[in-house]
Amino acid sequence: MTLDLANVVGLAGSALFITAFAYSNIVPSMNFLLFNLLNLVGAILLIMSLTVHFNLAAMVLEVAWAIIACFGLVKAWRARRA
């Protein structure tokens, strides 16, 4: 394995997922906009990485993750406006 740009981008996406997961387990009251934004950006970065080093199972997971994060962002944004 080489540490090319695609792998660096994928690692950054993974780091964002880990950060979001840690955040959700540490804070007493979660900011759902931040949580879902971290997950969405992480998924996008991993999708970018997977376009170079393709893996179907991982791509399906990341696309689903991004869609769920988008729904979460919309819900959190609407809740803030209410």
Summary of the structure (lengths in Angstrom):
residues: 82
radius of gyration: 13.8
end to end distance: 48.6
largest distance: 48.6
contacts: 233
relative contact order: 0.17
helix: 84%
strand: 0%
